[in-house]
Amino acid sequence: MSLNQKYIGLGNQPNAIRELFAYGQARKAEIGDDKVYDFSIGNPSVPAPQKVADTITELLKEPADVLHGYSQSPGQMGVRQAVAGNIKRRFGIDAQAKHVYMTHGAAAGLAIAINAVALPGEEVITVAPYFCEYKVWTEHAGATLVEVPARAGDFQIDVPAMEAAINEKTAAIIINSPNNPVGSIYSRENLQEFTDMLRRKEEELGRQLFLISDEPYREITYGDEVPYVPCMYADTLVCYSYSKSLSLPGERIGYIYVSDTMENADEVFYAVSGSARDQGYICASVLFQRVVEACVDEPSDVEAYRANRELLTGIMDELGYEYVQPQGAFYLWVKALEDDDVAFCNRAKAHELLLVPSSCFRSKGYARVSYCVGADVIRNSKQAFADLKAEYDA
């Protein structure tokens, strides 16, 4: 029997974040939910808006062959029109439904987009730290992922470093704002400098440089503007998910938008459609396409995350931990108390604190603390954080 050794390797090395989450579930069963402080995974603690539940209830009254039948591969035209309308109302781009592809969440969207625009032997650049699966999806395309560290101090895009990394092999650049794992938002000034540079490099190299904007956290912000990248750079593909904005991570629903400002948007959309077909990512859940169609303008409830952010940073301040103040998403990027972030998180684990080491995001010396949890989890974790710090202060 012959098996694909590459996939055996991937399957035998599961995503470290989900592995830690599974450990937390098992540990809670052993000692009780209230004794484990699981800050491992970005699983929204805010319930979905009531309109989502109401929409599902109404949709379930429809005939089964209508509600549960296949849609067109890119999605039902109604939801694609609704998404395009939302983009037009919010950002002023004359978005067309024909350039919206409904996906099984942002993960499928990113895998599709990368494989649509990158050829074997080419390079895809991203800003480190970054979500670790970018590497898997890039290598599936036969391309190489190139890491450019974020600017020291504020975790903005380091434009000169990015420019130095771009060459004739560069096919695309992935950015993620608000950022997972840091919580930073790329400012308009930073993005303007960056996109101006990309246009210069396109002219210099004589080829398109695609910008893939990974946006599952767009709605989870605390006052800072999140500029819409297609308004600043034509050759952009937006990968969006409703996992965070509508608290539907398990339903896996999102979209790719090929910007209508792109000269060859039709051709790029065909590449997206072909990539999705090649990978089996066609016809996203019809039930949740319909939910999105009805709830596309529903606002996100970020107040619980804002309160959790203040609660957690207050504890960190009191105990003397260093961290990056998050502008968006629901993660706190905390400075590890030793150089080895994996060792630090292992020591935290002994106190039932489940933190993700920054090495999982191709960075050193930090831990990601996911605060999309119940407020009581944060309050009750204070002593564990204090005990952990006391170990290092002793």
Phi, psi and omega in degrees: 000132180251129178236155179286109184295329178300315184283332172300317179297315179296318181291332180274353177235076185295163177306124186298327181293313181290331175295318178293321177299317178296320176300316180298319178299316180293320181294322177298322178295331181281314190240355179108142182302322187283355182254359179242130183251088189269104178249032191274317194240152180274062181262107188306132177269345178281128180294157177299150178304150180303328181297331177296310179298318180296320180294316179300316180302316179291319182296326182293349176278348183284158177303141184301321183291338177277313186284325188249008177280172177294151166257178168301156183306316180282354182118165179293142183298327180300314180288324178296322176294321180295318178295315179299320178297320178297316179298316181296315181294320186278324191238355174079011176269136180282068185291142180246142181301329183293349178252015177250127178241116180285136188232167174279066180081179182290329180299310177297321179301315180294316179300318179296311185297314181299313182289340178285326190248350182248134179261157174306134181092348179273180183235145172239131183255144171218167182266125177265139005285156184210164178294124194299334184289348175307320183295318180298312183292325178292316181291332174299327179281357183081011181259174180246134177272126180252127182261128174242115182301144174296161180298132182298138175098303185247357176058032170275172177294129175275092189297313178300320179293321178295317179299320181294333182278339183282132179213188184295344178271351185288124177258322188203161175231133177255129172235157185219107183215125356302147193268136165254113030249358194276327185089006179282154174241129178289124183289162177301320180296316180296316180292326178295315177299318182294311183289328173300318179296318181298320178296321177298318182290326175299315180294318181296318184271343180070035179208160175288140170244108184280137177252117179260114183260109182272112194233043179290342183254012185310320186275348184265086182224164185237035175120338181278143177291140171249096183302145180271115192299320179300339176287345185248338185211123189294317190275058186245139168243126179261128174251113187240151177223148174266009181302318183264318185294324178247010180055053181231049185297323182286344182275347174050068179226132180194199180203162166251133173244118174272113190303133177290350175281351180282131184300319183252042184301321180299313182296318179295322177296323176299320178296320176299313180298319179292321177297317178298318178297316182298325183264358178082017181264066180242156173054072175300162183316117182295320179304314183275343165298317181293324176298315178299317180304319182280333189246016189299332180258009182291128181288152177273144178266103182255359186296323178295321178292321177299315180296319178296321178300314181293321179296313183291316180293329175297318177295317180298318179297315182296322183272349177090023174278148174263145181202168174263124181294118182285132175269339181201184186059199180219051178232143173248125182265099189259135178291125177295155183270010171207167183295327183274100184293330178293315178297320178300313182291329175293322176292324176297322181301326179295340176260013181066023174264117181258101182242148182263122179294146183294341176301332177296340181247019178061046176215164184238148166086012181226172171224143176265127179247111182274112185260023172273060182231174174295145181302327180296327178299317180293312181301314185287344180278350187304315182294323178296317176297321179295317180295322178297314180294324179299327177300320183279333180279343185293000000 
